[in-house]
Structure formats: C-alpha cells, structure tokens
C-alpha cells in the first residue's frame, strides 16, 4: 500500500474504564483521541509504524479493511506522538 499526500493509516487504541483507589470510576473515552500508527510513508522520519499518537477528532476518513476499522488522517492532523 502507498499513501499519498502525507496521509497516515491509524487504528484507535481502546481505552478501558478505570477505577481510582478511592473507587471513582473513570469511563473510557467516548471520542477516542489516541491511536496506533499502522502505515506511514517510509520517507517520513518523524513518525514510525507502531507509534501511539494523539489525533484530532473528526479529521480523518474511516475505512474498514479486513474487518478492522481504521482511519486515514493527514499528518498535520496529528497533535503529537505519545512516548
């Protein structure tokens, strides 16, 4: 696969419900902003496959590939790489 115009293929990272020590339940995010990079142009030296990134909501194109929901987003719509 070759993506054009600096687009990146990402998959949302499921963030489960959490519980604090005091018992407060923090639900998983309704609008997931964290995603894993599945494909990136080999010439891109900043972002790598497997990186966890923070993305803007509503800026990508949803695609279903091999039964998995993925999203194509422009590189400029990523807010940062989570280390």
N, C-alpha and C positions, 0 to 999 in steps of 0.2 A: 504494500500500500504506500502511496505517496500523497501526502497532504500538501495543498497549495496555499500560497499567501500567508505563511506563518501560522497555520491552524494546527491545533494540538488535539489529540483524542484523549479524553479523560473519562474516568468512571467514579461515581460518588462513593465515598467511604462511609459505611454505615456507622453512625454514632449511637450506640445503645443508651437506654435510660440508665442514669446513675443515681446512687444514693449516698448522701453525705454521712459522716459519722454520727450526726445528730438525728438522722432519719429523714431528712428532707429529700424528696425525690426530684431529680432534675431530668425532665424528659429529653429524649433525643430531639435533635433539631428538625423542625418541620421543613424548613428550607435549608437543605444541606449546602454548606459553602466549602466543605473540604472534599477534595477529590484526588485520585491517584492518576498519574500520567501513564497512559497505555502506549501512545505513539507520539513521537516528536521528530521533526526534521533532523537528520543526522548532522547537519551543519550548525544546528543550534547548540552552542557550547554552554549555555547557562542552565537549561532545563534538560533533565535526563529521564528516561523511562524508569518508572518506579518511584519518582519523586512525589511527595504529598504536597499539594498546592492549595492555596486559598483562592476561590474564584468569585466573580461577580454573579449574582443571581439573574437569570433571565436573559443572559447574553449569548448563550450557545444554541446549537441545533441538536435536538435529541435524535438519536439513531438507535435502532435495535439491530445488533449484529450477533449472530449465533446464539440468540436467546438472551443476550445480555444488553441492558440499557446503558448506552454510552452517550457522550456528548462531544461535539466538535466545537471548540472555542478558539477565538483568535488569541494569540499570545498576549496581546495588550489587555485582555480581559481577565488576566490572572493578577491577583493582588500581591502574591508572594509565594515563596517556597518555604514550607514548614520543615525545619531541621530537627 
